[in-house]
Amino acid sequence: MTGAHAALSADRILESTVEGVFVLDRELRFVYFNAGCERITGYSRADVLGSICGCGEIVECHDRHERSLTGALCPAKHLLHRDSSTTIRQEMRVTRKDGTTVWIETDYSPLFDRDGKPELIIGVMRDVSDRRAQEDELIATAASLRNEVEQLREQLRGRFGFDDFISRSPKMQAIYEKMRAAIASPFPVLISGPPGCGQEAIAQAIHRHGRQKDGPFVVLHAGVLAPDRVAAALEWRPANDGEAPSLLAAAGGGTLFIDEICSMPPAAQVRLVDGLRDAADGLLRDPGGRARPVRLIAATARDLLDAVSTNALRRDLYYRLNVVPIEVPPLRERREDIPFLVRLQLDRLAAAAGIEVLQISPRAMHLLTNHDWPGNVDELNSVLESAFAARRGPIVQASDLPGSIRGDGPPAPGAPPASTEPLQLDAVLARVERDAILNALRRADGQRNKAARLLGVSRSRLYRRMEALGILSNEPKENA
């Protein structure tokens, strides 16, 4: 290929590109301006060639902070004067020939002469107005969410005295009322709900605002420790000769939070029953009077009545703990809270990384809002941390989310297997479950306690499924 043909081919290629391509000489005069540049700016090459690329000469260029890109802020001048070989990318608002404005993103790259000095500057521009408009919309949406979050916090401060939780779900409002009751009394609290829904956070909030707030908050993970260590943790053993005190003693004057109470060995449960039996105010006390009393808050992910019926939780301990019961709903039952929880977590991640604003695309928010979240709030926070690490800019996109959320990867731990026809499968399963419950109720002559035993489930679980499936208590008798 001859040099003329090579130049002709290169010129045809540059003229056919969607991007605008221009070339500046050392005086920052335009020596090339392709059709893409004409389309984006509205100026013809006859208007531009030979003129100086400078703010106010032909066009006005401003960055996203509304600063005029003149002097030291001009990317082309920076490359010429600093002898830099690095490509500079600049987003700017440009006034077109007809007076309208357009947002463009331009990559500036230097070409060097034989002495290694910058001789030409090549610019490649693309119209990003649509993307910029979407970003502006996201910023406005995020600002609106932040305002609503702050309003909800103010409401919580006024009504309950704490702002640890953000929710506009009616189910969570009932939880707040229970928390307020727990804060106002010293009695034991029993928190139930699926894993990852924030039992420990609720316990901490009750402690921070309750009567024991000046004391320590100590956690006993009953489902993790060996039985002998759980038993040792519940001894009134103070620090002695460099030996750490037991967890119960360490919680003196504060709160002992027992996670997964149903995993506690029977002997340890008996010890708690004995400690609570004579506690008129619900506080555990050292038999010798040497330690300050301890408030007890327990939590479990198990169905409580099922745990009692299978002896995983002693019945007498259940009654002593269940003075202030708090049942936390799973995240899928309060989807209206997901945008607020997403905003809170993104703000935390942005603050930790020193980022002023972190946004999320509408598609990503849609996927998050419609996910079932078997891992609840803990899973949501983990997913957002993963997306934060994967993002390539100030906006978390749907492509940054794990495949289990996008629907093109393996399901998250604890998630049910995906179905190719989920709506049809759900309908079939609902019909099968409904028929089974109705059959059991008929056999039990409408007695729900007996029907629950026939089905091998707890009474509370049967009641919840009947409500979800729309089964009335008198329906079996009418159909008998």
GUTIFI-535268 format. One record per residue (C-alpha): residue number from 0; residue in one letter; x, y, z. Coordinates in Angstrom, 2 decimals, m for minus. Each point is the difference from the previous one (the first is absolute). Layout:
# residues N
 pos code      px      py      pz
 NUM    A       X       Y       Z
...
//
This chain:
# residues 480
 pos code      px      py      pz
   0    M    0.00    0.00    0.00
   1    T    1.47    3.40   m1.00
   2    G    0.23    2.91    2.41
   3    A   m2.82    1.79   m1.83
   4    H   m2.23   m3.04    0.22
   5    A    0.87   m0.44    3.69
   6    A   m0.88    3.62    0.71
   7    L   m3.21   m0.30   m2.00
   8    S   m0.99   m3.16    1.86
   9    A    0.79    1.59    3.37
  10    D   m2.02    3.08   m0.94
  11    R   m2.99   m2.13   m1.04
  12    I    0.21   m1.95    3.25
  13    L    0.10    3.16    2.12
  14    E   m2.88    1.53   m1.95
  15    S   m2.19   m3.07    0.58
  16    T    0.49   m0.23    3.74
  17    V   m2.81    0.91    2.41
  18    E    2.48    1.79    2.25
  19    G    1.25    3.44   m0.80
  20    V    3.74    0.12   m0.77
  21    F    2.00    3.24   m0.13
  22    V    3.69    0.89   m0.07
  23    L    1.70    3.08    1.52
  24    D    3.49    1.33   m0.77
  25    R    2.44    1.53    2.48
  26    E   m1.86    3.33   m0.12
  27    L   m3.22   m1.86    0.79
  28    R   m1.40    0.72   m3.48
  29    F   m2.36   m2.50   m1.58
  30    V    1.68   m1.80   m2.90
  31    Y   m2.56   m2.81   m0.24
  32    F   m3.71   m0.16    0.84
  33    N   m2.01   m3.02   m1.17
  34    A   m3.69   m0.47   m0.76
  35    G   m0.60   m1.40    3.50
  36    C    1.21    3.28    1.51
  37    E   m2.28    1.94   m2.34
  38    R   m3.00   m2.09    1.04
  39    I    0.72    0.33    3.74
  40    T    0.87    3.72    0.12
  41    G   m2.09    1.36   m2.90
  42    Y    3.09    1.80   m1.39
  43    S    1.30   m0.82   m3.48
  44    R    3.66   m0.60   m0.67
  45    A    0.03    3.28   m1.96
  46    D   m1.02    1.78    3.21
  47    V    2.71   m1.68    2.04
  48    L    3.14   m0.86   m2.02
  49    G    2.80    2.49    0.63
  50    S   m1.67    1.47    3.08
  51    I    1.30   m0.36    3.54
  52    C   m1.55   m2.54    2.34
  53    G   m0.59    2.23    2.99
  54    C   m2.96    0.82    2.18
  55    G   m1.71    3.06   m1.43
  56    E    1.72   m0.24   m3.39
  57    I   m2.65   m2.22   m1.56
  58    V   m1.73   m1.99    2.72
  59    E   m0.42    0.27    3.74
  60    C    1.07   m3.12    1.96
  61    H   m0.80   m0.58    3.66
  62    D    0.62   m3.02    2.22
  63    R   m2.60   m1.58    2.30
  64    H    0.93    2.56    2.69
  65    E   m0.86    2.83   m2.43
  66    R    3.64    1.08   m0.27
  67    S    1.12    1.41   m3.35
  68    L    2.62   m2.34   m1.50
  69    T    2.51    2.71   m0.71
  70    G    3.59    0.54    1.11
  71    A    1.40   m2.78    2.19
  72    L   m3.33   m1.87   m0.14
  73    C    0.26   m0.50   m3.76
  74    P    0.96   m3.67   m0.63
  75    A    1.75    0.79   m3.32
  76    K    2.14    2.74    1.58
  77    H    0.91   m2.35    2.83
  78    L    1.29   m2.63   m2.45
  79    L    2.00    2.54   m2.03
  80    H    1.64    1.75    2.92
  81    R    0.68   m3.02    2.24
  82    D    1.39   m2.29   m2.73
  83    S   m2.36   m2.62    1.35
  84    S   m0.61   m3.25   m1.89
  85    T   m3.11   m0.84    2.00
  86    T   m3.41    0.16   m1.65
  87    I   m2.30    2.43    1.81
  88    R   m3.75   m0.57    0.08
  89    Q   m2.18    3.04    0.58
  90    E   m3.78    0.28    0.24
  91    M   m1.29    3.44   m0.94
  92    R   m3.09    1.96   m0.91
  93    V    0.42    1.62   m3.42
  94    T   m2.12    2.71   m1.60
  95    R   m0.95   m1.06   m3.55
  96    K   m0.23    2.37   m2.96
  97    D   m3.79    0.30    0.37
  98    G    0.37    1.07    3.66
  99    T   m1.08   m3.31    1.53
 100    T    2.33   m1.90    2.28
 101    V    1.27   m3.56   m0.16
 102    W    2.00   m2.09    2.46
 103    I    3.02   m1.62   m1.63
 104    E    2.80   m2.22    1.26
 105    T    3.34    0.51   m1.73
 106    D    3.24   m1.99    0.13
 107    Y    3.07    2.19   m0.68
 108    S    3.21   m1.78   m1.12
 109    P    3.34    1.55   m1.09
 110    L    2.05   m0.90   m3.11
 111    F    3.76    0.66    0.35
 112    D    2.60    1.21   m2.50
 113    R    3.46   m1.53   m0.43
 114    D    1.31    1.94    2.98
 115    G   m2.68   m1.42    2.25
 116    K   m1.90    3.27    0.19
 117    P   m3.81    0.07   m0.37
 118    E   m0.76    1.05   m3.56
 119    L   m3.72   m0.70   m0.36
 120    I   m2.93   m0.68    2.30
 121    I   m2.60   m2.54   m1.15
 122    G   m3.45    0.29    1.55
 123    V   m2.74   m2.62   m0.17
 124    M   m3.39    1.28    1.17
 125    R   m3.33   m1.74    0.58
 126    D   m3.44    1.33    0.91
 127    V   m0.86   m1.05    3.58
 128    S   m3.05    2.24    0.49
 129    D   m2.33   m2.96    0.57
 130    R    2.32   m1.49    2.60
 131    R    0.39    3.37    1.68
 132    A   m3.78    0.46    0.13
 133    Q   m0.34   m3.44    1.59
 134    E    2.67    0.90    2.56
 135    D   m1.80    3.24    0.83
 136    E   m3.23   m1.96    0.46
 137    L    1.80   m2.47    2.26
 138    I    1.49    2.82    2.06
 139    A   m3.45    1.55    0.42
 140    T   m1.49   m3.37    0.97
 141    A    2.80   m0.64    2.50
 142    A   m0.48    3.47    1.49
 143    S   m3.73   m0.69    0.36
 144    L    0.75   m3.34    1.69
 145    R    2.47    1.64    2.36
 146    N   m2.58    2.61    0.96
 147    E   m2.59   m2.70    0.66
 148    V    2.52   m2.00    2.02
 149    E    0.72    3.03    2.15
 150    Q   m3.71    0.65    0.44
 151    L   m0.52   m3.59    1.11
 152    R    2.91    0.32    2.40
 153    E   m1.50    3.15    1.49
 154    Q   m3.32   m1.78    0.43
 155    L    1.74   m2.89    1.76
 156    R    1.94    2.37    2.23
 157    G   m3.21    1.74    0.98
 158    R   m2.13   m3.10    0.56
 159    F    2.48   m2.56    1.29
 160    G    3.16    1.88    0.94
 161    F    2.23   m1.85   m2.47
 162    D    0.89    0.12   m3.68
 163    D    1.84   m3.30   m0.39
 164    F   m2.56   m1.35   m2.49
 165    I   m1.66    1.47   m3.05
 166    S   m3.32   m1.38   m1.21
 167    R   m3.41    1.02   m1.23
 168    S   m1.35   m3.56    0.04
 169    P   m3.08   m0.44    2.24
 170    K    1.50   m3.26    1.27
 171    M    3.15    1.80    1.15
 172    Q   m2.03    2.74    1.66
 173    A   m1.46   m2.72    2.23
 174    I    3.57   m1.15    0.75
 175    Y    0.91    3.55    1.06
 176    E   m2.91    0.03    2.45
 177    K    1.26   m3.26    1.51
 178    M    3.53    1.43    0.21
 179    R   m1.32    3.07    1.81
 180    A   m1.72   m2.27    2.51
 181    A    3.25   m1.94    0.45
 182    I    1.99    3.20    0.50
 183    A   m2.42    1.19    2.69
 184    S    0.32   m3.18    2.09
 185    P    2.82   m2.21    1.38
 186    F   m1.72   m3.29   m0.87
 187    P    1.42   m2.69   m2.31
 188    V   m0.57    0.34   m3.74
 189    L   m0.37   m2.87   m2.47
 190    I    0.69    0.89   m3.64
 191    S   m0.96   m2.44   m2.75
 192    G    0.33    0.21   m3.77
 193    P    1.90   m1.49   m2.93
 194    P    3.82    0.13   m0.12
 195    G    1.49    3.29   m1.07
 196    C   m3.01    2.18    0.87
 197    G    1.86    1.97    2.68
 198    Q   m0.81   m1.60    3.36
 199    E    3.31    1.11    1.51
 200    A   m0.45    3.56   m1.32
 201    I   m3.41    0.15    1.67
 202    A    1.48   m1.29    3.25
 203    Q    2.75    2.63   m0.15
 204    A   m2.53    2.77   m0.59
 205    I   m2.06   m1.13    3.00
 206    H    3.16   m0.08    2.11
 207    R    1.26    3.42   m1.15
 208    H   m3.26    1.71    0.87
 209    G   m1.10   m2.13    2.95
 210    R    0.67    0.11    3.73
 211    Q    3.21   m2.01   m0.32
 212    K    1.50    2.32   m2.66
 213    D    2.95    1.02    2.21
 214    G    1.09   m3.63    0.36
 215    P    1.65   m2.36   m2.52
 216    F   m1.74   m1.87   m2.82
 217    V    1.33   m3.56   m0.02
 218    V   m0.85   m2.64   m2.64
 219    L   m0.19   m3.75    0.63
 220    H   m0.15   m1.97   m3.26
 221    A   m1.72   m3.11    1.30
 222    G   m0.15   m1.62   m3.42
 223    V    3.77    0.21   m0.50
 224    L    1.57   m0.86    3.36
 225    A    0.37   m3.55    1.35
 226    P   m2.48   m0.94    2.79
 227    D    2.63    0.18    2.74
 228    R    1.04    3.49   m1.07
 229    V   m3.62    1.17   m0.04
 230    A   m0.42   m1.32    3.53
 231    A    3.21    1.73    1.11
 232    A   m1.19    3.27   m1.56
 233    L   m3.07   m0.03    2.27
 234    E    1.95   m0.34    3.23
 235    W    0.33    3.01    2.31
 236    R    3.80   m0.12   m0.23
 237    P    1.80    3.36    0.40
 238    A    3.46    0.75   m1.33
 239    N    2.58   m1.75    2.15
 240    D    3.82   m0.10   m0.16
 241    G    0.11    1.18   m3.59
 242    E   m2.82   m2.33   m1.08
 243    A   m2.79    1.65   m1.96
 244    P   m3.43    0.07    1.63
 245    S   m2.83   m2.14   m1.30
 246    L   m2.28    1.66   m2.55
 247    L   m2.79    0.28    2.54
 248    A    2.28    1.73    2.50
 249    A    1.45    2.21   m2.75
 250    A   m3.53    1.19   m0.83
 251    G   m0.55    1.25    3.59
 252    G   m2.00    3.23   m0.02
 253    G   m0.72   m0.43   m3.70
 254    T   m1.58   m2.47   m2.43
 255    L    0.77   m3.61   m0.89
 256    F   m1.23   m0.80   m3.51
 257    I   m0.34   m3.74   m0.65
 258    D   m0.07   m0.74   m3.71
 259    E   m1.74   m3.23   m1.08
 260    I   m1.44   m0.77    3.42
 261    C   m1.56   m3.21   m1.38
 262    S    3.49   m1.41   m0.56
 263    M    0.88    0.38    3.68
 264    P    0.55   m3.35    1.74
 265    P   m2.72   m1.12    2.49
 266    A    2.21    0.43    3.08
 267    A    0.71    3.62   m0.92
 268    Q   m3.71    0.62   m0.58
 269    V   m0.74   m1.34    3.47
 270    R    2.56    2.43    1.43
 271    L   m1.77    2.92   m1.69
 272    V   m3.38   m1.17    1.28
 273    D    1.36   m0.15    3.54
 274    G    1.49    3.47   m0.36
 275    L   m3.22    1.50   m1.31
 276    R   m2.41   m1.83    2.33
 277    D    0.44    2.38    2.92
 278    A    0.81    3.12   m2.04
 279    A   m2.98    2.26    0.69
 280    D    1.28    2.66   m2.42
 281    G    1.33   m2.50   m2.54
 282    L    3.67    0.78    0.68
 283    L    2.53   m2.78    0.65
 284    R    1.87    0.47    3.28
 285    D    3.11   m1.50    1.52
 286    P   m1.20   m2.26    2.86
 287    G    2.70    1.51    2.22
 288    G   m0.88    3.58   m0.88
 289    R    3.53    0.69   m1.21
 290    A   m0.87    1.02   m3.56
 291    R   m2.37    2.48   m1.56
 292    P   m3.20   m1.47   m1.52
 293    V   m0.18   m0.97   m3.67
 294    R   m2.82    0.49   m2.46
 295    L   m0.68   m2.96   m2.29
 296    I   m0.87    0.25   m3.70
 297    A   m0.21   m3.21   m2.06
 298    A   m0.51   m0.68   m3.69
 299    T   m0.69   m2.95   m2.26
 300    A   m0.69   m0.69   m3.67
 301    R   m2.17   m3.02    0.85
 302    D   m3.76   m0.10    0.25
 303    L   m0.45    0.45    3.75
 304    L   m3.04   m2.24    0.50
 305    D    1.66   m2.69   m2.09
 306    A    3.17    0.36    2.10
 307    V   m2.04   m0.43    3.19
 308    S   m1.94   m3.00   m1.34
 309    T    3.26   m1.75   m1.00
 310    N    1.71    0.89    3.31
 311    A    2.66    2.11   m1.72
 312    L   m1.16    2.77    2.35
 313    R   m1.26   m0.78    3.48
 314    R   m3.61    1.02    0.45
 315    D    0.65    1.69    3.36
 316    L    2.95    1.94   m1.49
 317    Y   m2.15    1.05   m2.95
 318    Y   m2.61    1.47    2.34
 319    R    2.62    1.87    2.04
 320    L    1.74    1.41   m3.08
 321    N   m3.12    0.84   m1.98
 322    V   m0.98    2.97    2.18
 323    V    0.62    2.41   m2.90
 324    P   m0.23   m2.04   m3.23
 325    I    1.27    1.55   m3.24
 326    E   m0.56   m1.89   m3.26
 327    V    1.98    1.54   m2.87
 328    P   m1.44   m0.47   m3.52
 329    P    2.26   m1.12   m2.86
 330    L    1.16    2.64   m2.45
 331    R   m2.17   m1.38   m2.83
 332    E   m3.08    0.95    2.06
 333    R    1.03    3.64    0.22
 334    R    1.36    0.77   m3.47
 335    E   m0.97    3.66    0.37
 336    D    2.99    0.32    2.35
 337    I    2.59   m1.30   m2.49
 338    P    0.72    3.37   m1.74
 339    F    0.64    1.61    3.40
 340    L    2.24   m2.86    1.14
 341    V    1.90    0.19   m3.30
 342    R    0.47    3.75    0.41
 343    L    1.25   m0.38    3.57
 344    Q    2.51   m2.70   m0.91
 345    L    1.28    1.89   m3.07
 346    D    0.46    3.13    2.13
 347    R    2.00   m2.04    2.54
 348    L    2.18   m1.53   m2.72
 349    A    0.53    3.36   m1.69
 350    A    0.94    1.67    3.29
 351    A    2.47   m2.77    0.85
 352    A    1.64    0.35   m3.45
 353    G    0.01    3.80    0.06
 354    I   m2.45    0.27   m2.92
 355    E   m2.33    2.99    0.12
 356    V   m2.95   m1.54   m1.87
 357    L   m0.71   m3.58   m1.04
 358    Q   m3.06   m0.71   m2.14
 359    I   m1.81   m3.12   m1.22
 360    S   m1.65   m0.46   m3.38
 361    P   m3.78   m0.53   m0.28
 362    R    0.54   m3.49   m1.46
 363    A    2.25   m1.00    2.92
 364    M   m2.52    1.33    2.52
 365    H   m2.80   m1.91   m1.77
 366    L    1.97   m3.26    0.28
 367    L    0.73    0.60    3.68
 368    T   m3.60    0.87    0.83
 369    N   m1.37   m3.11   m1.70
 370    H    2.49   m2.50    1.44
 371    D   m1.38   m2.31    2.73
 372    W    3.00    0.46    2.36
 373    P    0.15   m3.37    1.80
 374    G    2.92    1.46    1.97
 375    N   m1.99    3.17    0.81
 376    V    1.79    3.26    0.89
 377    D    3.37   m1.73    0.49
 378    E   m0.19   m1.35   m3.56
 379    L   m1.04    3.40   m1.37
 380    N    2.98    1.71    1.65
 381    S    2.37   m2.70   m1.28
 382    V   m1.34    0.37   m3.56
 383    L    0.47    3.78    0.13
 384    E    3.56   m0.40    1.28
 385    S    0.73   m2.32   m2.92
 386    A   m1.57    2.41   m2.50
 387    F    1.92    2.91    1.55
 388    A    3.28   m1.84   m0.56
 389    A   m0.95   m0.93   m3.59
 390    R   m1.23    3.43   m1.12
 391    R    1.98    2.03   m2.54
 392    G   m1.28    3.44    0.85
 393    P   m2.24    1.97    2.35
 394    I   m3.09   m1.98   m1.02
 395    V   m0.69   m3.61    1.01
 396    Q   m1.37   m1.67   m3.14
 397    A   m2.04   m3.19   m0.35
 398    S    3.09   m1.66   m1.51
 399    D    1.87    0.64    3.29
 400    L   m2.47   m2.17    1.95
 401    P    0.75   m3.71    0.58
 402    G   m1.46   m2.48   m2.48
 403    S   m2.37   m1.38    2.64
 404    I   m1.72    3.41    0.09
 405    R    0.02    0.54   m3.78
 406    G   m1.42   m3.48   m0.53
 407    D    2.91   m1.28   m2.11
 408    G    2.10   m1.62    2.71
 409    P   m0.24   m2.61    2.77
 410    P   m2.56    0.80    2.71
 411    A    1.13    1.58    3.24
 412    P    0.47   m2.34    3.00
 413    G   m3.38   m0.83    1.47
 414    A   m1.92    1.01   m3.12
 415    P   m2.53   m2.46   m1.42
 416    P    0.85   m1.61   m3.37
 417    A   m0.99    2.14   m2.94
 418    S   m2.84   m1.16   m2.24
 419    T   m0.28    0.68   m3.71
 420    E   m3.72    0.69    0.55
 421    P   m0.16    1.41    3.55
 422    L   m3.54    1.31   m0.17
 423    Q   m1.44   m3.32   m1.19
 424    L    2.02   m1.99    2.54
 425    D   m1.06    2.28    2.85
 426    A   m3.63   m0.43   m0.97
 427    V    0.33   m3.80   m0.07
 428    L    1.74   m0.09    3.39
 429    A   m2.58    2.34    1.51
 430    R   m2.83   m2.26   m1.20
 431    V    1.73   m3.12    1.40
 432    E    0.64    1.70    3.37
 433    R   m3.53    1.37    0.16
 434    D   m1.52   m3.42   m0.75
 435    A    2.20   m1.64    2.66
 436    I   m1.04    2.54    2.66
 437    L   m3.68   m0.29   m0.87
 438    N    0.19   m3.79    0.13
 439    A    1.68    0.11    3.42
 440    L   m2.60    2.44    1.30
 441    R   m2.81   m2.26   m1.20
 442    R    1.57   m3.01    1.70
 443    A    0.42    2.06    3.17
 444    D   m3.62    1.22   m0.20
 445    G    1.21    3.60   m0.28
 446    Q    2.29   m0.17    3.08
 447    R    3.14    1.83   m1.09
 448    N    2.18   m1.34    2.84
 449    K   m0.79   m3.56   m1.06
 450    A    0.43    0.88   m3.68
 451    A    3.47    1.39    0.73
 452    R    0.97   m3.28    1.68
 453    L   m1.30   m1.98   m2.99
 454    L    2.10    2.16   m2.34
 455    G    3.09   m0.20    2.23
 456    V    0.35    3.78    0.32
 457    S   m0.35    2.47    2.85
 458    R   m3.32    1.69    0.69
 459    S    1.40    3.45   m0.74
 460    R    1.39   m1.16   m3.34
 461    L   m3.38   m1.48   m0.95
 462    Y   m1.73    3.29    0.91
 463    R    2.46    1.99   m2.15
 464    R   m0.43   m2.30   m3.00
 465    M   m3.80    0.07    0.34
 466    E    0.10    3.79   m0.01
 467    A    2.38    0.11   m2.99
 468    L   m2.16   m2.43   m1.99
 469    G   m3.26    1.69    0.90
 470    I   m1.46   m2.98    1.91
 471    L   m2.77    0.99    2.40
 472    S   m0.30   m1.79    3.32
 473    N   m3.52   m1.20   m0.82
 474    E    0.74   m0.99   m3.61
 475    P    0.53   m3.77    0.55
 476    K   m3.34   m0.42    1.73
 477    E   m1.81    1.77   m2.79
 478    N    1.68   m2.24   m2.58
 479    A   m0.38   m3.20    2.00
//
